[in-house]
Amino acid sequence: MADVQRGKLILGGHEFAVKDCDMTYISLFDNDEDIDEEREIITKTLSMDVWFEEGEFGDEEVSPEIIINEFATDKEDLEDIIGMEFEVKDVEEADEREDTMYVFEHEPLINYKWKIIGMEGELLHVKISGKAITDGYSDPEQTADFEGEFWVNVKE
């Protein structure tokens, strides 16, 4: 029996449970640059897409999603990635990377830190915290701090 993906996101004081579905996963794949350069050692690249169960956010019912795009790790194996931390310091970098949080629409994250904690069975344990744009259409745009801890499937 497969391990159940789990965890929670706290966004602006509102809690959302990880949705255990095929759309929630961490990708671990070969670094394209290493392949293109025909290097002897092929390192791994990591990304994450986490969906959450519907819950209240202000006066609305929403189902958030976090998308963290590719980070090259310079590591050859999943075991070597444990303990790594990735950081995006500003909204311009997040926008360029296309790292987003979906609340009402996909909006770039303002900043975040993402840490790889360890493996538990078949699930990768990660933590993330930062600040997100929650409503880019409002004037002024709405933002909220967030933090999450997740145990998620790894797709290789």
C-alpha positions in Angstrom: 0.0 0.0 0.0 1.3 3.4 -1.0 2.0 6.0 1.7 -0.6 8.7 2.0 0.6 12.2 1.1 -0.1 14.6 3.9 0.7 17.9 5.6 -0.8 21.3 5.8 -0.4 24.8 4.5 -1.1 27.8 6.8 -1.8 30.8 4.5 -2.6 34.1 6.3 -3.8 32.2 9.3 -6.0 29.8 7.3 -5.2 26.1 7.3 -5.4 23.8 4.2 -4.7 20.0 4.1 -2.5 18.5 1.4 -4.6 16.9 -1.2 -3.5 13.3 -1.7 -3.9 13.1 -5.5 -1.8 12.5 -8.7 -1.4 16.2 -9.1 0.5 16.6 -5.8 4.2 15.5 -6.2 7.8 16.4 -6.2 9.7 15.8 -9.5 13.3 14.6 -9.4 14.8 14.4 -12.9 18.1 14.6 -14.7 19.6 18.1 -15.2 19.1 19.0 -18.8 22.4 21.1 -18.8 24.4 18.0 -17.7 22.8 16.0 -20.5 23.3 18.7 -23.2 26.9 19.1 -22.2 27.4 15.2 -22.2 29.0 15.4 -18.7 30.1 12.2 -17.1 28.1 13.0 -14.0 24.4 13.7 -14.4 23.0 15.7 -11.5 19.4 16.0 -10.4 16.9 18.8 -10.7 14.0 19.2 -8.2 10.5 20.8 -8.5 7.2 20.7 -6.6 3.5 20.9 -7.2 1.2 20.6 -4.2 -2.6 20.9 -4.2 -4.7 21.5 -1.2 -8.2 20.5 -0.1 -10.8 23.2 -0.3 -11.1 25.5 2.7 -12.1 28.9 3.9 -10.0 31.9 3.0 -11.7 35.1 4.1 -15.3 34.9 2.8 -14.4 32.5 0.0 -13.9 28.7 -0.4 -10.6 28.1 -2.2 -8.4 25.2 -3.1 -4.8 26.5 -3.1 -1.9 25.2 -5.1 1.9 25.8 -4.8 4.1 25.4 -7.8 7.9 25.5 -7.3 9.7 25.1 -10.6 13.1 23.6 -11.3 16.1 23.9 -9.0 19.4 22.3 -10.1 20.9 20.5 -7.1 24.4 19.5 -8.2 23.7 16.2 -6.5 23.5 12.8 -8.1 21.0 11.0 -5.9 17.9 11.8 -3.8 19.7 10.9 -0.6 22.2 13.6 -1.3 19.5 16.2 -1.6 18.3 15.7 2.0 19.1 18.8 4.0 19.3 21.2 1.0 17.5 24.5 1.2 16.4 26.7 -1.7 15.5 30.4 -1.5 13.9 32.9 -3.7 14.4 36.4 -2.3 12.0 38.6 -4.3 8.9 38.6 -6.5 11.0 39.4 -9.6 13.0 36.2 -9.2 9.8 34.2 -8.4 8.0 35.7 -11.4 11.0 34.9 -13.7 11.1 31.3 -12.3 7.3 31.1 -12.6 7.0 30.0 -9.0 3.3 30.6 -8.0 0.6 30.1 -5.5 -2.9 29.7 -6.7 -5.6 31.1 -4.4 -8.0 33.0 -6.8 -5.6 33.0 -9.7 -1.9 32.0 -10.2 0.2 34.8 -8.7 4.0 34.9 -8.2 5.3 34.2 -4.8 6.9 37.2 -3.2 9.7 35.2 -1.4 10.2 31.8 0.1 12.5 29.2 1.6 12.1 25.5 0.7 13.9 22.9 2.7 14.2 19.2 2.0 14.0 17.5 5.4 14.1 13.7 4.7 12.4 10.6 3.4 9.7 8.8 5.3 8.8 5.6 3.5 8.2 6.6 -0.1 7.4 10.3 0.8 9.7 13.2 0.7 9.3 15.5 3.8 9.7 19.2 3.0 9.0 22.5 4.6 8.3 25.9 2.9 7.7 29.4 4.2 7.4 32.8 2.7 5.0 35.5 1.5 2.5 35.1 -1.4 0.3 37.4 -3.4 -3.2 36.1 -2.7 -5.2 38.5 -4.8 -3.4 40.4 -7.5 -6.6 42.0 -8.8 -7.4 43.9 -5.7 -6.1 47.4 -5.2 -3.8 47.3 -3.4 -3.0 43.7 -4.1 -3.5 41.4 -1.1 -0.6 39.4 0.3 -0.2 36.8 3.1 2.6 35.0 4.9 2.5 31.2 4.5 4.2 28.1 5.9 3.8 24.5 5.1 5.1 21.1 6.0 4.4 18.3 3.6 5.1 14.6 3.0 4.8 14.1 -0.8 5.4 11.5 -3.5 8.5 11.7 -5.6 8.2 11.2 -9.3 11.5 10.3 -11.1 
